[in-house]
Amino acid sequence: MEIISQNKTVTNTYAIEFTFSAEEFEAAVNASFNKRKKNISIPGFRKGKATRKMIEAHYGEAVFYEDAVNSLYNNNIADIVEKSGLEVVDVVDTEVVDVSKEAGVSFKANLIVKPEVKISDYTGLEIKKTVKTITDDAINAEIDKMRSRNARIVSVEDRATQMGDTAVIDFDGYLDDVAFEGGKGEKFPLELGSNTFIPGFEEQVVGKNIGEEFDVNVTFPENYQAENLKGKAVVFKCKLHEIKGKDMPELDDEFVKDVSEFDTVDELKADIKAKLEKSATEQSELDADNALVDALVAKMEAEVPEIMYERRINDIAREWSMRNRIKVEDYLKYTGISMEQFRDSFKDIAKKQVDLRLCLEQIAAEQNIEVTAEDIEKEYAELAEQYKMTAENVKAALPEDAIKGDIKIEKALDFVRSNAKIEEVTE
């Protein structure tokens, strides 16, 4: 195996030629014969008993060539890539140049490599961090949710519908005066304010009385899954059959004892406030990090190969499928959306993740960021705890190089974060 030539042709692309000797080709041909001989028969011989020379005489000298050529390529392309010394992200346009038992096999291909990245002024990035104050209204809103979950459902006959009620309705949807599929329901219990129907629908049910018939005019969102309804204005003809309201329990110590681990209203409020503050702090940190990442990526100059984005979309889609425990193909069948639409939904996040990693890899190189053996052991221990596995099993599943790369990226992000100018703004 030998690389004959390696030349940069266009941005992020190298043309490469490599060969396998006659001896290597002969070994691959012989391996193909040994693998396939049990399934080959020729007249006068039982299946699997003919010699290689007999098979080649009957079917032609090149009978095992294709299999041998494919084997040489597939078994060695990773070594060729490593031998090139390039950061290769894909191998494309592979072509067999020559095949002969005297000269061996010659290939040529294009190697797509990571882009050259330029990034400047990544220290001192100016970011605003919003610090949220937890108000009494926010605390009371959480308590009202608890009261609502524990409310009695009662029939209402002496007033019109209002937000929070469940309206039992018939509805029949029309597009250009023609009923459309999936737009009909009978005695459907719709909780007003739940935002389960098309935006604007529930608000138009508010203020209606039992027995009343009315029209609801709405427009389907542009990203609605049914192609024939995207962005279309429709009319739903509705009738209200029942109103079900909530009889909310009184907020007192007895209620608190029934629904929580606390004994008094004040204790419950203090706990809710602490949890809201913790959540607000975490969200504030996340928002600041996202703003920092956006500012950092905006500083990058690079021509990123499209294949890097496509592969990240593949990874995200695979992770999505595992997380939701459903095959992508089944999800597409159930929802009626296309594979292109499904993949498009991940484009922005995939681009951001790829660009960010390229930025941080460049910063890590410029800042000579190193990863110690202690860093690696700590990461393995944290992963073991996270996934409830032994450190040895984690090490077997994740090679050290992959761990090392991720740690270096995180250290580079810490460097950018620690050198940023973060202004706290109170909300």
HELIX and SHEET records of a PDB file:
HELIX    1   1 ALA A   22  ARG A   36  1                                  15    
HELIX    2   2 LYS A   37  ASN A   39  5                                   3    
HELIX    3   3 ARG A   52  TYR A   59  1                                   8    
HELIX    4   4 GLU A   61  PHE A   64  5                                   4    
HELIX    5   5 TYR A   65  SER A   84  1                                  20    
HELIX    6   6 ASP A  136  ARG A  149  1                                  14    
HELIX    7   7 PHE A  201  VAL A  205  1                                   5    
HELIX    8   8 GLU A  227  LEU A  229  5                                   3    
HELIX    9   9 ASP A  253  VAL A  259  1                                   7    
HELIX   10  10 VAL A  265  VAL A  297  1                                  33    
HELIX   11  11 GLU A  306  ASN A  324  1                                  19    
HELIX   12  12 VAL A  328  THR A  335  1                                   8    
HELIX   13  13 MET A  339  ASP A  344  1                                   6    
HELIX   14  14 LYS A  347  GLU A  366  1                                  20    
HELIX   15  15 ALA A  373  TYR A  387  1                                  15    
HELIX   16  16 ALA A  391  ALA A  397  1                                   7    
HELIX   17  17 GLU A  400  SER A  418  1                                  19    
SHEET    1   A 4 GLU A   2  VAL A  10  0                                        
SHEET    2   A 4 THR A  13  PHE A  20 -1                                        
SHEET    3   A 4 GLY A 104  VAL A 113 -1                                        
SHEET    4   A 4 VAL A  88  SER A 100 -1                                        
SHEET    1   B 2 LYS A 118  ILE A 119  0                                        
SHEET    2   B 2 MET A 300  GLU A 301 -1                                        
SHEET    1   C 2 GLU A 126  VAL A 131  0                                        
SHEET    2   C 2 LYS A 421  THR A 426  1                                        
SHEET    1   D 4 ARG A 152  SER A 155  0                                        
SHEET    2   D 4 ALA A 233  ASP A 247 -1                                        
SHEET    3   D 4 THR A 166  LEU A 175 -1                                        
SHEET    4   D 4 VAL A 178  GLU A 191 -1                                        
SHEET    1   E 3 ARG A 152  SER A 155  0                                        
SHEET    2   E 3 ALA A 233  ASP A 247 -1                                        
SHEET    3   E 3 GLU A 213  THR A 219 -1                                        
END                                                                             
